[in-house]
Amino acid sequence: MQSSPWWRIGWRNLGRNRRRTLITALGLACGYFAVVFMVGWAGGLEVEMIENGTRLLTGQIQIHASDYRPERRIYDTIGGDAGVAVERLLSDVEADPSVTAASPRVYAGGLVSSGESTSAGILMGVDPARERSVTHLMNALTEGRDPSPGAHEVLIGSEMAKQLGAKTGDEVVLVAPAADGSMGNDLYTISGIFESGMAELDATYALLPMDALQSLVALEPGRIHEVAIMTDNAWTADDVAIRLAGRLAGSAPGIEVEPWMQLRPEMLDYARLMESWYFIIIVIVFAIAVFGVANTMLMSTFERRREFAVMLALGTTPVRITYIVLLEAVALGLLSLIVGAVITFPLMIWWHTAPPDLGWLYGDFTMFGALIRPVLRVEYDFPMAGWAALALLVTAVLAALYPAARAARLPPADTLSGL
């Protein structure tokens, strides 16, 4: 099937002034690259924030007793006073195909003392092997090793170690109110020191084996406060939480399953704010590009005014003239889109797989309680790339409307006579 002659004319006209066409196409292509890259970079920052914000301590989903938060009373454990079969609960959680890791936790507020120095902190009992798969704390050791299960060993943050003047191998006294109303206290050895990059966390948290903390605060082995969960996709955490709540309703009544969107609403608000700006970015970039395309089309139609006058004199309708100019604009838009794709996607692939790290220049920074690495990481956003492509074509057509209208209103006799 042969293509329309008007379409061929539109493509042919791009070659009349190749330098001008190339400059305009590169301008639109750079606009397309700017939109896709800026959206991808914002998406990369968003992913970094969510991954670090959830992996630092929170997890993407948490399971608690329904009355545990926000007071976090020590006796409000999952399953109540009777507790829960922890291994069975973890098995039920990990049976969900989207769950990649789960870790039980026990919490207590207490004092950590070394010599004459004392620091108030949060005592967190963990399963070191499981916790390592859920959060970064167990992977942030700067000295020593993980505490051994059942041993009187504790892992403290670097800021707490400075406050206490303690180091790996030193002994500290932990004092904490117990669930039975007594006051638990015991001697522990510092097995290691972690540094998360957030001073307030490093000054507050002390991690020890879960069974050791349960013994300190008079909790039975089946009594835990929390299960932290990671999934294969942070944005599906809400759906996974709903599924888990339904699955666990019978085996662990009175529980609450919350995704990070509820636990860290400030991160969700930021992500939504960023997404709301994506279309504004498109409008700003291509609104600027309109002027360049309009200038090109005006020059093109001005140079061809005698050609259009001849066509009008021979009976071509003004609508057809408008159609020819608009087809030329579409052809310019398609050419620009091809050039833009050739420029954009190889760079996107590179920035996604091997993002340049600017940590040597700026260092890490925090945002909403998340440690952010200053890397130029970009995320693929194919729907937004499609919208940007559509915006590019629409920009080319809109910019050509006025030149097309001028070309259609040319008076043939006056134009051909040179008036």
Order of alpha helices (4+ residues) and beta strands (2+ residues): alpha-alpha-beta-alpha-beta-beta-alpha-beta-beta-alpha-beta-beta-alpha-beta-alpha-beta-alpha-beta-alpha-alpha-alpha-alpha-alpha-beta-beta-alpha-alpha
